[in-house]
């Protein structure tokens, strides 16, 4: 997948991440690693990405899937995806009323989206409706415990409700899914070294300067721009404390 050129980039608003922006690279790679993790499991399957955003993830999946259909509510994002990734089928629509027939897809991908939705249960029921029996739902979302620690309301103004691992498990289980695995996204060794270098957290180093309106030092720009998906680890809850993860990553099956 080639990254869009500057003239073709979707505007960075804070609601979604986009490729090709050095200062955004940490967040982009933290999202991208989830797509990379599922590529083999999407091979030869009919895939729906519910909340496809910029479209880069669906384009990655399309390299091995039998078909990829995208649904997103934002008209500008839909137009950008159609223009930038012509191999994809893209619909503009509401995720709680998916423009997809019953029992027609093998896999649903929903990465960094559920926290934006007001009616999360209705969306999960829609996923159950359109999946074939035995189909899989891959869902990632920021871990409420580490993303908005000690808060009842999310720090991100675009988020309506963030979830812990137990809350995500309950949401999916109550609406007809078996939890195959609850995974967590963590910093790998190189990012742990960068955390130590930047006073304990490279995330805070970026956020603090952004909130203060301060320019980033060249060294921070270079460190962030150099991050790759290999710098993140996706670990099972049996191998690492799920409540300490950065993002949650659920693998669920329709029964």
C-alpha positions as CSV (number, residue, x, y, z in Angstrom):
1,X,0.0,0.0,0.0
2,X,1.5,3.3,-1.0
3,X,0.7,6.3,1.2
4,X,-1.3,9.2,-0.3
5,X,0.6,12.2,-1.5
6,X,0.1,15.5,0.4
7,X,-2.4,16.8,-2.2
8,X,-4.5,13.7,-1.7
9,X,-4.4,13.5,2.1
10,X,-7.6,13.7,4.1
11,X,-7.6,16.6,6.5
12,X,-6.3,15.8,10.0
13,X,-9.1,16.9,12.4
14,X,-8.3,14.8,15.5
15,X,-11.2,12.5,14.8
16,X,-9.2,9.9,12.9
17,X,-5.6,9.3,12.0
18,X,-4.2,9.5,8.4
19,X,-1.0,8.3,6.8
20,X,1.9,10.4,5.5
21,X,2.1,13.0,8.3
22,X,5.4,12.7,10.3
23,X,4.0,14.2,13.5
24,X,1.0,11.9,13.4
25,X,3.1,8.8,12.7
26,X,2.9,7.4,16.3
27,X,-0.9,7.2,16.2
28,X,-1.0,6.0,12.6
29,X,1.3,3.1,13.3
30,X,-0.5,2.3,16.5
31,X,-3.7,1.9,14.4
32,X,-1.9,0.2,11.5
33,X,-0.5,-2.6,13.6
34,X,-4.0,-4.0,14.2
35,X,-4.7,-4.3,10.4
36,X,-1.4,-6.0,9.9
37,X,-2.2,-8.5,12.6
38,X,-5.4,-9.7,10.9
39,X,-4.3,-9.9,7.3
40,X,-3.8,-13.6,7.1
41,X,-7.2,-14.2,8.8
42,X,-8.9,-12.1,6.1
43,X,-7.4,-14.0,3.2
44,X,-10.0,-15.2,0.8
45,X,-12.9,-13.8,2.8
46,X,-15.7,-11.3,2.2
47,X,-14.7,-8.4,4.6
48,X,-16.7,-5.4,5.8
49,X,-14.9,-2.5,7.4
50,X,-17.5,-0.7,9.5
51,X,-16.1,2.8,10.0
52,X,-13.3,2.8,7.3
53,X,-12.2,6.4,7.8
54,X,-9.3,7.3,5.5
55,X,-9.4,3.9,3.8
56,X,-5.8,2.8,4.3
57,X,-6.7,-0.2,6.4
58,X,-9.3,-1.6,4.0
59,X,-6.7,-1.1,1.2
60,X,-4.3,-3.3,3.1
61,X,-6.9,-6.0,3.7
62,X,-7.9,-5.9,0.0
63,X,-4.5,-7.3,-1.0
64,X,-5.6,-10.8,0.3
65,X,-9.4,-10.7,0.9
66,X,-11.9,-12.0,-1.7
67,X,-13.8,-8.7,-1.4
68,X,-13.7,-5.6,0.8
69,X,-16.7,-3.4,1.4
70,X,-16.4,-0.1,3.4
71,X,-19.1,1.8,5.3
72,X,-18.4,5.2,6.8
73,X,-20.7,8.0,7.9
74,X,-18.5,10.9,6.9
75,X,-19.1,12.0,3.3
76,X,-15.7,13.6,3.0
77,X,-14.0,10.4,4.1
78,X,-16.1,8.3,1.8
79,X,-15.2,10.6,-1.2
80,X,-11.5,10.5,-0.3
81,X,-11.5,6.7,0.0
82,X,-13.3,6.2,-3.4
83,X,-10.8,8.6,-5.0
84,X,-7.6,7.2,-3.3
85,X,-8.4,3.5,-3.2
86,X,-10.5,2.6,-6.3
87,X,-10.2,-1.1,-5.6
88,X,-12.6,-0.7,-2.6
89,X,-16.4,-0.7,-2.6
90,X,-17.4,2.2,-0.4
91,X,-20.8,3.1,1.0
92,X,-21.8,6.2,2.9
93,X,-24.1,5.1,5.8
94,X,-24.9,4.9,9.4
95,X,-23.2,2.1,11.3
96,X,-26.3,1.3,13.3
97,X,-28.2,0.7,10.1
98,X,-25.6,-1.0,7.9
99,X,-26.4,-0.9,4.1
100,X,-25.5,-4.6,3.9
101,X,-27.8,-7.7,3.6
102,X,-28.2,-10.3,6.3
103,X,-25.6,-13.1,6.5
104,X,-23.4,-11.8,3.6
105,X,-19.9,-11.2,5.1
106,X,-17.3,-13.5,6.7
107,X,-15.4,-10.8,8.6
108,X,-16.1,-7.4,10.1
109,X,-13.3,-5.0,11.0
110,X,-14.1,-2.2,13.4
111,X,-10.9,-0.5,14.5
112,X,-10.9,2.6,16.7
113,X,-14.6,3.3,16.0
114,X,-16.8,1.9,18.7
115,X,-15.8,4.7,21.1
116,X,-17.2,7.2,18.7
117,X,-20.7,5.7,18.6
118,X,-23.7,6.7,20.7
119,X,-25.6,3.4,20.4
120,X,-22.8,0.8,20.7
121,X,-25.2,-2.1,21.4
122,X,-27.2,-1.5,18.3
123,X,-24.0,-1.5,16.2
124,X,-22.9,-4.8,17.6
125,X,-26.4,-6.2,16.8
126,X,-26.0,-5.0,13.2
127,X,-22.6,-6.8,13.0
128,X,-24.3,-10.0,14.2
129,X,-27.0,-9.5,11.5
130,X,-24.7,-9.2,8.5
131,X,-22.2,-11.8,9.5
132,X,-22.5,-15.4,8.3
133,X,-22.6,-18.1,10.9
134,X,-19.1,-18.6,12.4
135,X,-18.0,-15.2,11.0
136,X,-15.5,-13.1,12.9
137,X,-15.6,-9.6,14.3
138,X,-12.3,-7.8,14.9
139,X,-12.7,-4.8,17.1
140,X,-10.1,-2.4,18.6
141,X,-10.7,0.6,20.9
142,X,-8.6,2.7,23.3
143,X,-8.4,1.1,26.7
144,X,-10.4,3.4,29.0
145,X,-8.3,2.6,32.0
146,X,-5.1,3.9,30.3
147,X,-6.5,6.3,27.7
148,X,-8.7,8.4,30.1
149,X,-7.5,7.3,33.5
150,X,-9.7,8.2,36.5
151,X,-12.3,10.0,34.4
152,X,-16.0,9.3,33.8
153,X,-15.9,11.1,30.5
154,X,-13.4,10.6,27.7
155,X,-10.5,13.0,27.2
156,X,-11.0,12.9,23.5
157,X,-13.9,15.2,22.5
158,X,-14.8,12.9,19.6
159,X,-15.4,9.9,21.9
160,X,-18.8,9.2,23.4
161,X,-17.9,6.2,25.6
162,X,-14.6,4.4,26.1
163,X,-14.4,0.8,27.4
164,X,-12.4,-1.4,29.6
165,X,-11.7,-5.0,28.7
166,X,-14.5,-6.2,30.9
167,X,-16.9,-3.7,29.5
168,X,-16.0,-4.6,25.9
169,X,-16.4,-8.3,26.7
170,X,-19.8,-7.6,28.2
171,X,-20.9,-5.5,25.2
172,X,-20.0,-8.2,22.7
173,X,-21.2,-11.1,24.7
174,X,-24.6,-9.6,25.4
175,X,-25.3,-9.2,21.7
176,X,-24.6,-12.6,20.5
177,X,-20.8,-13.0,20.2
178,X,-18.3,-15.5,21.7
179,X,-15.1,-13.9,22.7
180,X,-12.3,-15.9,21.0
181,X,-9.5,-13.7,22.4
182,X,-9.1,-10.4,24.2
183,X,-5.8,-8.9,23.2
184,X,-4.0,-5.7,24.1
185,X,-1.7,-3.4,22.2
186,X,1.5,-2.5,24.1
187,X,4.7,-0.7,23.5
188,X,7.5,-3.0,22.4
189,X,11.1,-2.6,23.6
190,X,12.1,0.3,21.3
191,X,9.1,2.3,22.3
192,X,9.8,1.6,25.9
193,X,13.2,3.1,25.3
194,X,11.7,6.1,23.7
195,X,9.3,6.4,26.7
196,X,12.3,6.5,29.0
197,X,14.1,9.0,26.8
198,X,11.1,11.4,26.8
199,X,10.5,11.6,30.5
200,X,8.5,8.4,30.9
201,X,6.1,8.7,28.0
202,X,6.6,9.6,24.3
203,X,2.8,10.0,24.2
204,X,2.8,12.7,26.9
205,X,5.8,14.3,25.2
206,X,3.7,14.8,22.1
207,X,0.4,15.8,23.8
208,X,2.1,18.2,26.2
209,X,3.7,20.2,23.4
210,X,0.5,20.1,21.3
211,X,-1.6,21.4,24.2
212,X,0.9,24.2,25.0
213,X,1.2,25.2,21.3
214,X,4.9,24.6,21.4
215,X,7.0,23.5,18.4
216,X,8.4,20.0,18.6
217,X,12.1,19.7,18.9
218,X,13.7,18.1,15.8
219,X,14.7,15.1,17.9
220,X,11.1,14.3,18.9
221,X,9.9,14.7,15.3
222,X,12.5,12.3,14.1
223,X,11.7,9.8,16.9
224,X,8.0,9.9,16.2
225,X,8.5,9.7,12.4
226,X,10.7,6.7,12.8
227,X,8.1,4.5,14.6
228,X,6.9,1.4,12.8
229,X,4.4,-1.3,13.5
230,X,7.2,-3.5,14.6
231,X,7.6,-1.2,17.7
232,X,4.2,-2.4,19.1
233,X,3.3,-5.7,20.6
234,X,-0.1,-7.3,20.5
235,X,-0.4,-9.7,23.5
236,X,-3.0,-12.0,24.9
237,X,-4.5,-11.3,28.3
238,X,-2.8,-14.4,29.5
239,X,0.6,-13.0,28.6
240,X,0.2,-9.4,29.8
241,X,-2.1,-7.4,32.0
242,X,-4.9,-6.4,29.8
243,X,-5.8,-3.4,32.0
244,X,-2.3,-2.0,31.3
245,X,-2.7,-2.2,27.5
246,X,-2.9,1.0,25.4
247,X,-5.7,-0.4,23.1
248,X,-8.0,-3.3,23.4
249,X,-8.3,-5.8,20.6
250,X,-11.2,-8.2,20.7
251,X,-11.6,-11.2,18.4
252,X,-15.2,-12.4,18.5
253,X,-17.2,-15.0,16.7
254,X,-20.9,-15.0,15.7
255,X,-22.8,-17.9,17.1
